Amino acid sequence: MTQNVPAIPVKRGRKKLWAENVNLTLPEGAKARMDSALEEGEDRLDLIRAAIERELKRREKAKKTRVE
């Protein structure tokens, strides 16, 4: 038996948007609070990513002003 092997490799799937994973335990009730704060079309992960980004920017700015 011969196998049909394409001359050009086939790409499958899509490029990952988020390369790093973090698993964390949240305080009781946190998911419900997040769900109640979500905007139309937003999911929990969007909220978490935005919150992390804002906090990192805030801390970087605070660190920069302390050093100066």
Distance bins in CASP14 RR format, pairs under 12 A and 6 or more apart:
PFRMAT RR
TARGET T0000
AUTHOR 0000-0000-0000
RMODE 2
METHOD distances of the structure
MODEL  1
4 10 0 0 0 0 0 1 0 0 0 0 0
17 45 0 0 0 0 0 1 0 0 0 0 0
17 46 0 0 0 0 0 1 0 0 0 0 0
17 49 0 0 0 0 0 1 0 0 0 0 0
18 45 0 0 0 0 1 0 0 0 0 0 0
18 46 0 0 0 0 0 1 0 0 0 0 0
18 48 0 0 0 0 0 1 0 0 0 0 0
18 49 1 0 0 1 0 0 0 0 0 0 0
18 52 0 0 0 0 0 1 0 0 0 0 0
20 49 0 0 0 0 0 1 0 0 0 0 0
20 52 0 0 0 0 0 1 0 0 0 0 0
21 45 0 0 0 0 0 1 0 0 0 0 0
22 45 0 0 0 0 0 1 0 0 0 0 0
22 48 0 0 0 0 1 0 0 0 0 0 0
22 49 0 0 0 0 0 1 0 0 0 0 0
22 52 0 0 0 0 1 0 0 0 0 0 0
24 30 0 0 0 0 0 1 0 0 0 0 0
24 31 0 0 0 0 0 1 0 0 0 0 0
24 48 0 0 0 0 1 0 0 0 0 0 0
24 52 0 0 0 0 0 1 0 0 0 0 0
25 31 0 0 0 0 0 1 0 0 0 0 0
26 32 0 0 0 0 0 1 0 0 0 0 0
26 33 0 0 0 0 1 0 0 0 0 0 0
26 34 0 0 0 0 1 0 0 0 0 0 0
26 35 0 0 0 0 0 1 0 0 0 0 0
26 44 0 0 0 0 0 1 0 0 0 0 0
26 48 0 0 0 0 1 0 0 0 0 0 0
27 33 0 0 0 0 1 0 0 0 0 0 0
27 34 0 0 0 0 0 1 0 0 0 0 0
29 35 0 0 0 0 1 0 0 0 0 0 0
29 36 0 0 0 0 0 1 0 0 0 0 0
30 36 0 0 0 0 0 1 0 0 0 0 0
30 37 0 0 0 0 0 1 0 0 0 0 0
30 44 0 0 0 0 1 0 0 0 0 0 0
30 47 0 0 0 0 0 1 0 0 0 0 0
30 48 0 0 0 0 0 1 0 0 0 0 0
30 51 0 0 0 0 0 1 0 0 0 0 0
31 37 0 0 0 0 0 1 0 0 0 0 0
31 38 0 0 0 0 0 1 0 0 0 0 0
31 43 0 0 0 0 0 1 0 0 0 0 0
31 44 1 0 0 1 0 0 0 0 0 0 0
31 45 0 0 0 0 0 1 0 0 0 0 0
31 47 0 0 0 0 0 1 0 0 0 0 0
31 48 0 0 0 0 0 1 0 0 0 0 0
32 38 0 0 0 0 0 1 0 0 0 0 0
32 44 0 0 0 0 0 1 0 0 0 0 0
33 44 0 0 0 0 0 1 0 0 0 0 0
33 47 0 0 0 0 0 1 0 0 0 0 0
33 51 0 0 0 0 0 1 0 0 0 0 0
34 42 0 0 0 0 1 0 0 0 0 0 0
34 43 0 0 0 0 1 0 0 0 0 0 0
34 44 1 0 1 0 0 0 0 0 0 0 0
34 45 0 0 0 0 1 0 0 0 0 0 0
34 46 0 0 0 0 0 1 0 0 0 0 0
34 47 1 0 1 0 0 0 0 0 0 0 0
34 48 1 0 0 1 0 0 0 0 0 0 0
34 49 0 0 0 0 0 1 0 0 0 0 0
34 50 0 0 0 0 0 1 0 0 0 0 0
34 51 0 0 0 0 1 0 0 0 0 0 0
35 42 0 0 0 0 0 1 0 0 0 0 0
35 43 0 0 0 0 1 0 0 0 0 0 0
35 44 1 0 0 1 0 0 0 0 0 0 0
35 47 0 0 0 0 1 0 0 0 0 0 0
35 48 0 0 0 0 0 1 0 0 0 0 0
36 42 0 0 0 0 0 1 0 0 0 0 0
36 44 0 0 0 0 0 1 0 0 0 0 0
36 47 0 0 0 0 0 1 0 0 0 0 0
37 43 0 0 0 0 0 1 0 0 0 0 0
37 44 0 0 0 0 1 0 0 0 0 0 0
37 46 0 0 0 0 0 1 0 0 0 0 0
37 47 1 0 0 1 0 0 0 0 0 0 0
37 48 0 0 0 0 0 1 0 0 0 0 0
37 50 0 0 0 0 0 1 0 0 0 0 0
37 51 0 0 0 0 0 1 0 0 0 0 0
38 44 1 0 0 1 0 0 0 0 0 0 0
38 45 0 0 0 0 0 1 0 0 0 0 0
38 46 0 0 0 0 1 0 0 0 0 0 0
38 47 1 0 0 1 0 0 0 0 0 0 0
38 48 0 0 0 0 0 1 0 0 0 0 0
38 50 0 0 0 0 0 1 0 0 0 0 0
38 51 0 0 0 0 0 1 0 0 0 0 0
39 46 0 0 0 0 1 0 0 0 0 0 0
39 47 0 0 0 0 1 0 0 0 0 0 0
39 50 0 0 0 0 0 1 0 0 0 0 0
40 46 0 0 0 0 0 1 0 0 0 0 0
41 47 0 0 0 0 0 1 0 0 0 0 0
42 48 0 0 0 0 0 1 0 0 0 0 0
42 49 0 0 0 0 0 1 0 0 0 0 0
42 50 0 0 0 0 1 0 0 0 0 0 0
42 51 0 0 0 0 0 1 0 0 0 0 0
43 49 0 0 0 0 1 0 0 0 0 0 0
43 50 0 0 0 0 0 1 0 0 0 0 0
44 50 0 0 0 0 0 1 0 0 0 0 0
44 51 0 0 0 0 0 1 0 0 0 0 0
45 51 0 0 0 0 0 1 0 0 0 0 0
45 52 0 0 0 0 0 1 0 0 0 0 0
46 52 0 0 0 0 0 1 0 0 0 0 0
46 53 0 0 0 0 0 1 0 0 0 0 0
47 53 0 0 0 0 0 1 0 0 0 0 0
47 54 0 0 0 0 0 1 0 0 0 0 0
48 54 0 0 0 0 0 1 0 0 0 0 0
48 55 0 0 0 0 0 1 0 0 0 0 0
49 55 0 0 0 0 0 1 0 0 0 0 0
49 56 0 0 0 0 0 1 0 0 0 0 0
50 56 0 0 0 0 0 1 0 0 0 0 0
50 57 0 0 0 0 0 1 0 0 0 0 0
51 57 0 0 0 0 0 1 0 0 0 0 0
51 58 0 0 0 0 0 1 0 0 0 0 0
52 58 0 0 0 0 0 1 0 0 0 0 0
52 59 0 0 0 0 0 1 0 0 0 0 0
53 59 0 0 0 0 0 1 0 0 0 0 0
53 60 0 0 0 0 0 1 0 0 0 0 0
54 60 0 0 0 0 0 1 0 0 0 0 0
54 61 0 0 0 0 0 1 0 0 0 0 0
55 61 0 0 0 0 0 1 0 0 0 0 0
55 62 0 0 0 0 0 1 0 0 0 0 0
56 62 0 0 0 0 0 1 0 0 0 0 0
56 63 0 0 0 0 0 1 0 0 0 0 0
57 63 0 0 0 0 0 1 0 0 0 0 0
57 64 0 0 0 0 0 1 0 0 0 0 0
58 64 0 0 0 0 0 1 0 0 0 0 0
58 65 0 0 0 0 0 1 0 0 0 0 0
59 65 0 0 0 0 0 1 0 0 0 0 0
59 66 0 0 0 0 0 1 0 0 0 0 0
60 66 0 0 0 0 0 1 0 0 0 0 0
60 67 0 0 0 0 0 1 0 0 0 0 0
61 67 0 0 0 0 0 1 0 0 0 0 0
61 68 0 0 0 0 0 1 0 0 0 0 0
62 68 0 0 0 0 0 1 0 0 0 0 0
END
